[in-house]
Amino acid sequence: MSSVISHAVVPVALSAWFPADALSPGVLTLGALCSMAPDLDVVGFFLGVRYADAMGHRGFTHSVAFAAGLGALLAAFWPEPGVDRPLAFLFLFLSTLSHPLVDALTDGGQGVALLWPFQNRRFFFPRRPIAVPPIGIRPFFTARGWYVFKSELRWIWLPSALLFGAGQGLRALL
Ligand SMILES: [Zn+2]
């Protein structure tokens, strides 16, 4: 997993590509949470689930199917009047899916089970520039944590800022 905060930067960037005001602050917040949600699977470590299992870390919660299911459930039941539910679904789906795609760019751990439940194969991108943080609560305050943060700035925050800026620019033109 990349740092949870870095994962949440991607939905912010994605939101700029949606029509202005189409996503409520509530749905935006939900998108940020969705981008972190797949790593809740780390509880499996404490329950003795093996990393490579479908229920293990980067397993089923890191799949397209999970992103679609979570996005559909939340978009359907989010109790806010006037929400554009198809757009909310698209945003929440992409926000959740961004998580395993970022993980697949990291240089450590196992790949992501993107095609679960059809395949339990773990995927990585051919190039993996993002340094993987150690799993734990305080990794940030170590030399490794700083190294990871710099790599996330370069490979997650910077592209996200560019994506955000491009989306905003397009909005201004339309
Ligand atoms: Zn993850």
Boltz pocket constraint, residues with backbone or C-beta under 6 A from the ligand:
constraints:
  - pocket:
      binder: B
      contacts: [[A, 1], [A, 2], [A, 38], [A, 39], [A, 58], [A, 62], [A, 99], [A, 100], [A, 103]]
      max_distance: 6.0
